[in-house]
Amino acid sequence: MQRRRVAAVAAAAVGAVSVLAGCDADPGTEPGAAPAPGPSGRVGGVQALATGLEAPWGLAFLPDGGALLTERDSARILRVTPAGAVTEVQRLAEVDGDGEGGLLGIAVSPTYRTDNWVYVYYTAGSDNRIARLHLGSPPEPLVTGIPAAGIHNGGRIAFGPDGMLYAGTGDAAGSDRSQDVGNLGGKVLRMTPDGRPAPGNPFPDSLVYSYGHRNVQGLAWDSAGRLWASEFGQNRFDEINLIVAGRNYGWPEVEGRSDRAEFVQPQVTWSTSDASPSGVAILDERLYVAALGGERLWRVPLDGGRAGAPSALMVEEYGRLRHVAVAPDGSLWVLTSNRDGRGDPAADDDRILRLTP
């Protein structure tokens, strides 16, 4: 494997099918201590914007062009400048997770300049929670009771173009939860900024927006306001789905495509060895998908609500990729996840990589 060689962004065709469990990061040995975070130079044609991070998970940009970053296992929120300088903002004592749990997604209020609210998704021992906070202050829980386990915690949160907060959750190793619209596991949730069911949600007085999901860790909107989500499969197929309010995406009845009309068919499927898709971003009508097990960045063209054939970038160059986000300057920031207990970290992992498509 040549994943540690210094190289420019590489492109490859869609990989061959093989079988690998679809969990994103099973519990493993504790990773070694990472070097102190800080900026670094370029790695091939890709800029290593920051290094020495510990299992980074979520990323959200601030109005000043910098970003807030979460680390899953350390429960730290870090501030990253556009030049790559990293400082610790705070640690959340409320976080209590193992395996794939911990401090996960982060989002910045669309009205941050006036309200200063930051939103986080984290494991609190017996459940996953969505909370808001002012930086430096304890979080105020808004949604509790999202199922938690060592695997399948979901965790991505993002504000949509409608000003509502969306969250991807996992089935927390209980697949029966996904088909139960009264349970918050295995869903895409939609809520107001204070955590209440959003107006127009498909089920009365419910946060549930779509259901029948296994483990959703990526959310992004295209220029027409359509919501796209990534989903981990089990042993066969990972998915990219176009999310429609009130629809059923099939898990655990089906994995990948099926001929059953009651389920929404995925727009893209991969072998679970080629993807394990976590965070996603959309730039210029292309969907970028950070792949953990596949150790690559997938690029999927979008056209009128349809997804085209994927192509692969950065194949086995930088290890496991957790998230990708569009920065205010139009570049892509990509988070590696090699210190998550399942990766093979290099000396300067984990990193924020900056790409200019």
N, C-alpha and C positions, 0 to 999 in steps of 0.2 A: 504493500500500500504506500502511496506517495503523498499522503495527506499533509506531511510536514515540510515538503519541499517549498522553496521560495519560488512563487510563480504568479503570473498574472491571472486574471479571471479566466476560467476555462469554460467551454461549452461542450455539452455532450448530449447524445440522443437519449430518449427514454430507456431506462434500464430494463433488464430481463426480470421476469417474475421469479421470486423465491419467497420462502416463508420465514417469518420472524415474528415473535410476539409483539403486539402493537403498543405496549406500555411505553411511555416516553422515557422513564428513568427509574428502573426498579431500585429499591434500597440496596446499597452496597457498602463497601468499606468507606470510612471517612476519608475524604481527599486530604492531601497534605496541605500545609499552610501555603497560601499564595503570596507572592511578593506584593509590596505596597502598591496600590493603584497609582497610575500616572500616565502621562502621554508618552507616545513613542513615535518612531518614524514610519516608513513605508515597508510593507511586506509585498514584494513584487509590484503589481499594478494596483494593489488595494492598500489603502492607508489604515494602519493599526492606530486608531484614534486614542484608545486607552487600553492599558494592560493591567495584569495583576488583580483581576476581579475574581470573585468566588461565586460561581453558579449564578450569574445574572439571569433575571427572568422577565421583568417588565420594564418598559421604557415609555416615557411620556414627555413631550416637549413643552417648555415654558415659553411665555411671550417674548422673553429676551433672546431666544434662539438656543439656549441651553436645554438640558434635559434632566429629568429625575429618573433614577434607575433603582430597581429593587434587586436584592440578592436573596435567593430563596432560603438558604440555610442559615446565613448570618442574621437575617431579619433586619438588614440595614437598608435605609434609603440613602442614596448617594446623589449628589449634584454633579453634573458633567457639563463643562463649558463647551462652546463650539470648537475650541482649540484642543479639547481633550483633557483638561485639568479636572481631577476628581477630588471631591471632598465629601466627608460623611456628614449628613444632615441629622440623622437620628437612627436609633434602633428601636424596634417595636417589641417591648417586653410581652405584649399580648400574643405574639406568634408562638405557636406550639405545634409543630408538625414534624413528621418523619417521611422518609421515602420521597414521594412527589409532592408532599405538602410543605407548607412554609409560607414565606412572604412571596406572593405571586404577582398578580397584575397591578398596574397603577394607571391612573388617568388624571388629567388636569381639567378642572372645570372650564367650560367654554367662556365663562365670565370671571376667570381667575384674577384679572386686573382689579376687579372690584370686590370679589368675595374671598379670594385666596384659598379656595377649597381644593384639596388633593384627595383623590379616592384610591383606596387600596382593597385588594382581595387577599385574604390570608386565612391560614388554618389556625384555629384556636383550640386544638386538642380534640374536642368532641364534634366540632363542625367547622365548615368554612364560612367566612363572613365577608361582607362588603361594608366598608366603613369610610368615613371622610374625616379629614383632619386639617388643621393648619400646621404647617411645618414646624416641628419642635414641640408640638402638643400631642397628647394621647389621642388615639382614634375614637371617633364616635360611631358605634355600630349602627348601620342602617338596615341591613338584611342579615339575619342569623338563620341557622338551621339548614344551610346547604350541606348535603352529606359530605363527609370527609373520610378518607382512608389512606393507606400507604400508597395507593395508586388511583388514578382517574379522578383527580380533583378539579379538572378544568382550570379556570383561574384568569382568563383574559377578560379585561374590562375596557370599554371604550365608549366615548360619547359619539352618537350618530349625528347626522345632519339635521335631525329633528330636535336636537337638544336633549334627548333622552339618553340615559346611561344603559348600555347593554352589557351582559355578562355571559360568558360561556362556562357551563358547568359540566362535570363528569358524573358517571354513574357510581363512583366510589366503590367499585368492585361489586355492585349490586345491580345487575342488568335489568331487573324488574322495575327499578325506579324510572327508567327512561320512558316507558309507556304510560306511566301514572302521571296525569296532568296535575294531580294534587301534591306531587313531590317535586322539589327543586333540583333534584339530580338528573343529569342527562338532558339538559335543556339549554336553550338560549333564552335569557331573561331580559326584560325591558322594563325600565323603571324611571320615575322622575328623579331629579337630582337629590331629593330628600328620601329616596328609597321606597316610594309608594308605587303601586301598579300604574303604569303609564296610561293616559287616555288612549282609547282605541285598541288596547290589548285584546286578543281574541277570546280570552276566557275571563268571565266576570270576576272582578276583585282579585286578579291573579297576576303575578309577575311573569308568568310563562308566556313566551312569544312563539316558540316552536319546540317540538319534543321528538323523542325517538333518537336521541343522540347518545354516543358512547363517551366521548371525551373531547370537548371543544376547547381548543387553545388558540384559535386565530379568528379575528373579526376585522373586516375592512369593508368600506363602501366605495362603489364606483362613482363616476361623474353623474350618473342618473339617480343616485341615492339607493341603489340596490345593495343589499347586505350579502357578503360572501363569508363563508366560515370554513375552517379546516377541522378535520375530525380524524382521530386515531381509530384505526380498525383493530381487530383482534389478531387473527392469524393469517388473514388473506388480503384485505384491501383497506387502504387509507383513502380518505375522500376529501374533495372540495365540493361544498354545497352552496347553492343559491338559496338563501333563507327567505321563506314566505310565511307571513303571520298565520299561526294556527295549524300549520301542516306537520305531518308526521314523517320523520326521516328514517324510520324502519328498525332501528336497533332495539332489542336484540333479535328481532324476527328475521332481518336480513343484514348482510354485510356486503357493501358494494352495490352493484346493480341487481335489479330483479325485474320480473314481469308483473309485479303486484301493483295495481293502479292506486291503491290507498296510500302508498309510500312515494315520497318525492325521490326521484332518481338523482344520484350524484352527477355533478358536471364533469368531474375528473376523478379517476381512481388510479392508485398505484399499488404495486406490491408493497407490503409493509416493510420490506428490507430496503426499498428505494426512497422511502419518505419518512414516516413518523412525523407528520407535519405539525408544527407548533405555530409560532406567530406568522401573520401574513400582513402584507401592505399592498396598496394599489398605487401605481404611478404611471401616468400616461396610458391608461387602459391596459396595463399589464399587471397581473397579480403575481406578487413575489411571495414565495412560501419557504420559510426556514425549516429545514429537515434535520432531525436529530439522528435517527438511525441511518438515513441516507447520506448524511454528511455532505450536503450540497444545498444550494439555493435554487429552487425551481422557479421558472418564469413562465407564466401562462397568459397568452393573449386573451383579451375579453372583447366581445363584439355583440352589442345589442342583447345583453343578458345571456350570452352563450360563451362557454370557455373553449378555446382552441387547444391545439396539441402542446403539451409542456416541453420546455427545453431546460437543460440543467447547467448551472453556473457553479464555479468554485468547487468542483467535484473532488471530494476527499482532500482538499487543500488545508482546511482550517478546523477539521473535526466536526463535532456536533454543533448544529446551529439552532438556537432557541427562538430567536425573534428577529423580525425585520421591521423597520419603521421609516417613514418618509420624513426627513428633516426639513426645517423651514427653508433651507437653501436648495432643496430639490435633490439632495443626495440621499442615499439609503444608509442607515445605520443598522448593522447586523451584529447580534449578540452571539458569541460562542457559549457552549455549555459543556466544557470538557472537565470541569471540577464538580460535576453533579453526582459523582459516585459511579458513573457508568462510562465515562469518557477516558481518554488517554491524554492527559494534559501535557502540553509543552511548558517550558520554563516560564513563559510570559502569559500563559492562560490564567483566567479567561480574558477575552478581549472584546472591545467594540471595534468593528471593522467599518470603515467608511468607503462606500462605493459611489462612483458617479456613472450611472448607466449611460 
